[in-house]
Amino acid sequence: MKKLLSTLILLLTVGHVLAQQTELTTAEAKKLYKATTKKRVSVHDPSIVYDSATNRYYIFGTHRGCARTSDLQNWTSFSSPWKAGNNNNAGNNVAFVTPAVKKVMKGGVEVDFPQFNAMDWAARSDAGYNINGNMWAPDVIWNPTMQKWCQYLSVNGDRWHSSIILLTSDNIEGPYLYQGPVVISGFYDSQHPWKITDLELVLGTQASLPSRYNTSGSWGNRYPNDIDPCVFYDEEGKLWMAYGSWSGGIWMLELNEENGLRDYDVEYKLVGSGDDITTDPYFGKKIAGGHYVSGEGSYIEYVGGYYYLFVTYGGLDSVGGYVMRLFRSKKPTGPYVDAASRNAIFDSYKMNYGKNADNRGVKVMGAYDHWGFMSGSKSGEGELSQGHNSIIAAHDGRTYLVYHTRFNNGGEGHQVRVHQMFQTKNGWLVASPFEYNGDTLTDASIASRELFTKEEIAGTYQVLVHKYDIDYKNREVVEPVKIVLNEDGTVTGKYAGVWSTTEGTSYLSIRLGATTYNAVIIEQQMDQRSIKTIAFTGLSTSGVTVWGYKMHPKYALAWQLNNQKMPFYYGQRVKADVDFDGLWQGDENVTVAWTSGRPDIIDEHGHFNNTGLAEETEVPITVRITSCNYYWQFETMIKAQPDPNIDAIDEVADSPFTLPNAVYDLQGRRVNTRDLRSADSLKGLYIVNGKLILKR
């Protein structure tokens, strides 16, 4: 319901308000924001990397999808070729056949490196194998020791017969030359003889395949499908690769900084047994998943004292429940735990996404719709199945989350999205409520500045709670609800609770119902319009994310001014109520107050009364619209039309007088009073003894 101030309150406070508020003119409002668009790309499983030489960000994805950008908002697709021999544009069928590396170091001695044909390995158990659809989820990184761009690529095969290989280039856009395998899976049967892999290079000469690998069809309960690499340097300069998908979980190996391949001098002792092996001499250290629990697309980045592990659960299609989960550790090799201290490793199978599922892992975000200007058309723009992300702690002091998403429109089309991430007071990463739109805020700013006063923060917010329990099969989305952050620190609306900020910072604590969220409060531009917001993003200890926003007061006022339509025009002749309420555009943080120079004729609510008015009368009207510390004021005039019954009035009653009981209104109904002067509600025309009397 629109808030209207009474004339008395406005007159009493106008001096105080003017002293604190800044005027926004109509001309300024028209220039304050505009519609915005982005140049989009569809790259599945986008892995981000920054090239300082060109000041560009690049993403590399499945099926050789590639794109670049200078602003993380507008993307341009490009093709990255393979190199094979002297051919700088080799076909997929020859690009991964012959490794360039022939020798590697182990124990200080140069030894032969297996000449592993990655495509042949993937195709051996699949007569209809097509390499073109099986180059999955690469990760690209600059290796300063090699002075090369290193691309780690999944060559996927049937029944875990996959490998992760290394390709290198002098140029980030390629061409990339196959160097050799990094890790191989599925060597449990005669079709995939383990002797042609690097297993003996790791373990030493074996008389037969160790029994723990001879699992046949149950390989996936114990060991990974070797796809989805993520390669990163830790804070000590060591090079690591996390990898794996569903099946036996996410694993980690230390790499050799000199050649980018596996470090064959690093040994892993067997820990665990059966399907609960957590460290394996060949596959390295398990850090997440296992027992065929869903989970793929792992990505690790060091931010503000923690190594953050992202894993995507669920199926990638629009009704698959794809969802990003987050864990963290003080060490690159773990243990990785979520906000409730739950370990990322599973010790038995559990359904871990959707309704009534295991809620392990912070839910970064989930399916949502009607957020801001989202889904302004019938086609639908809500996001579904967000996932297989990457993240980068960028050179500009900000952290960016990059993922692909499908949409709530019934199709399977997908696009790349980028959100800035912030670190809460207790050190968890949370995603911004809107896409990255060129915002300049950093974690350092959050930790050292109060971006908004308590008065500016107070107001009505749209809020999204990214709950775990969601019916993804039926494309369920969460939608915003309204809450009010009151200046006294209470929360009302859809949720009751309390809120407070940490002095000298932009850290926010907010309790909604029984759940408390550690959050940051930020200024962020909305999607599709260059409108600034006061927004917050936070996380509960159970791992649920909350987003909230309201338009920044200046922009809320501009939105009102740019979309309102005056309920009358200057000098308009009126003879009925005026719909003053029709001016308001629905933002509860905007207050509209009307005052009238003749409230006896037209009051501050637009109620019209021309009873006894003998002639057309000009009524000065002032409207003042405020949003926190901004205001707009406009003065105009209405012409009230005279009372058509004026000539028929027999008598005007201006003072107390006593009349007989027979007093009627104009509809002939008996009026139950003897003293018209004593009741203000009885002003108007009455019939007494056959005469028309005006009571005023």
URNORLIN-V793371 format. One line per field, one symbol per residue. burial: b if it has 24 or more other ideal C-beta (glycine too) atoms within 12 Angstrom, else e. A space follows every 50 residues. Layout:
burial: ???
//
This chain:
burial: ebebbebeebeeeeeebeeebebbeeeebeebbeeeebebbbbbbbbbbb beeeebbbbbbbbbbbbbbeebbbbebeebbbbbeeeeebebeebbbbbb beebebeeeeeebbebbbbbbbbbebeebebeebbbbbbbbbbeeeebbb bbbbbbbbbbbbbbbbbbbebbbbbbbbbbbbbbbbbbeeebebeebbbb bbbeeeeebbebbebeeebbbbbbbbbbbbbbbbeeebbbbbbbbbbbbb bbbbbbbebbbbbbebebeeeeeebebbbbbbbbbbbbbbbbbbbbbbbb bbbbebbbbbbbbbbbebbbbbbbbbbbbeebbbbbbbbeebbbbbeeeb ebbbeebbbbbbbbbbbbbebbbbeeeeebbbbbbbbbbbbbbbeeebbb bbbbbbbbbeeebbbbbbbbbbbbbbbbbbbbbbbbbbbebbbebbeeee bbeeebbbbbbbbbbbbbebebeebbbbbbbbbbbeeeeebbbebebbbb beeebbbbbbbbeebbbbbbbbbbbbbebbbbbbbbbbbbebbbbbbbbb bbbbbbbbbbbbebebbbeeeeebeeebebeebbbebbbbbbbbbbeebe bbbbbbebbbbbbeeebebebbbbbbbbbbbbbbebbbbbbebeeeeebe eebeeeeebeeebbeeeeeebebeebeeeeebebbbbbeeebbbbb
//
